Amino acid sequence: MAMSVTPPAGDAPPASRRVPNVLGLVGNTPLVRIRKLARGLPPEVRIFAKLEGFNPGGSVKDRPALGMIQAGLESGKLRPGKTILDSTSGNTGIALAMCGAALGYPVELVVPENVSVERKKIIAALGAKIIYSDSLEGSDGAIRLCREVLARDPERYFKPDQYFNPANPEAHYRTTGPEIWEQTAGTVTHFLAGIGTGGTVMGTGRYLKERNPAVQVIAVEPDDSFHGLEGLKHMASSIVPGIYHEDELDAKIPLGTDDAYETVHRLGTEEGLVVGQSSGAALFAALQLGRTLERATIVTILPDFGDRYLSTNLWIGWQRP
Ligand SMILES: Cc1ncc(COP(=O)(O)O)c(C=O)c1O
């Protein structure tokens, strides 16, 4: 039977949005059913992916960046004359640079030198200044250097501090959680997300559990400290973020870089979705979980699209070993 290309009645997309500025486009991302990669799963297990690449800054990090900026403005810690400063593996930097440009605040970002060239260029295009930290020290090196920069001139800066700022998970509690609840008509049974700061899994998980305590909240993390999953952290070998509370999770799924990369390639060729490495990780974990269940509505987050990784190993020469 030929597959219909038009949405079934009642599934039409919402009317297009008109907003006062770019920040009004953050959130309200679509949820898409993953069908082909989910073939072979029990018939009553459904997998859905939330496409965070539809945010205007191109990733899930637009939500916490905007939330932290709003909280800063409300508390008066961010006010005219201040520069926004943070350490970021890339997506938060892009999101903060976008917010700074839209609101008229200068932005400085500490970024590991090996972050993809596309990200560096997008940050520059948004007018932010980049301070490079040692690639070998990863995101923790960026955190340390950022602390030094702040200590040299604390009055000059507003530091959102995504690893310790409650406004990070709060943004997901206010937006990502309710969107998923509504998009699944309250049928979600499992929520999985990769962990970087932990903001997505903590805030969204807390909201979903408040609506239905039976919802299982699961974190996905690299299985080793040396990994190729940009945006994700191996907690046991990292500076643990202050907003990350492992005791609130139902489970944590470790997974390998090759499984994530293979899933990214399959998402492109079989689902028509070109996404980033951490999306492959999240979806691989969701499929693995789905195989162990009889009936479930599993929702996971695809944090960004793949165009900002085209110059990385994922697309240059990677092959399944
Ligand atoms: C590509 C990507 N995936 C996943 C994450 C993890 O999100 P969170 O910081 O909410 O745990 C990030 C965060 O930096 C990211 O940039």
The ligand as a Tripos MOL2 file, in Angstrom:
@<TRIPOS>MOLECULE
LIG
   16    16     1     0     0
SMALL
NO_CHARGES

@<TRIPOS>ATOM
      1 C1         24.1730   18.1780   21.0730 C.3       1 LIG1
      2 C2         23.7630   18.0740   22.5010 C.ar      1 LIG1
      3 N1         23.1410   16.9830   22.9030 N.ar      1 LIG1
      4 C3         22.7620   16.8220   24.1850 C.ar      1 LIG1
      5 C4         23.0190   17.7570   25.1440 C.ar      1 LIG1
      6 C5         22.6400   17.4990   26.5800 C.3       1 LIG1
      7 O1         21.6590   18.3230   27.0810 O.3       1 LIG1
      8 P1         21.6350   18.7340   28.6040 P.3       1 LIG1
      9 O2         22.7010   19.7550   28.8130 O.co2     1 LIG1
     10 O3         20.2810   19.3060   28.8250 O.co2     1 LIG1
     11 O4         21.8880   17.5220   29.4370 O.co2     1 LIG1
     12 C6         23.6820   18.9110   24.7590 C.ar      1 LIG1
     13 C7         24.0000   19.8950   25.7670 C.2       1 LIG1
     14 O5         24.9760   20.5650   25.7670 O.2       1 LIG1
     15 C8         24.0640   19.0810   23.4050 C.ar      1 LIG1
     16 O6         24.7160   20.1770   22.9890 O.3       1 LIG1
@<TRIPOS>BOND
     1     1     2 1
     2     2     3 ar
     3     2    15 ar
     4     3     4 ar
     5     4     5 ar
     6     5     6 1
     7     5    12 ar
     8     6     7 1
     9     7     8 1
    10     8     9 2
    11     8    10 1
    12     8    11 1
    13    12    13 1
    14    12    15 ar
    15    13    14 2
    16    15    16 1
@<TRIPOS>SUBSTRUCTURE
     1 LIG1         1 GROUP 0 **** ****
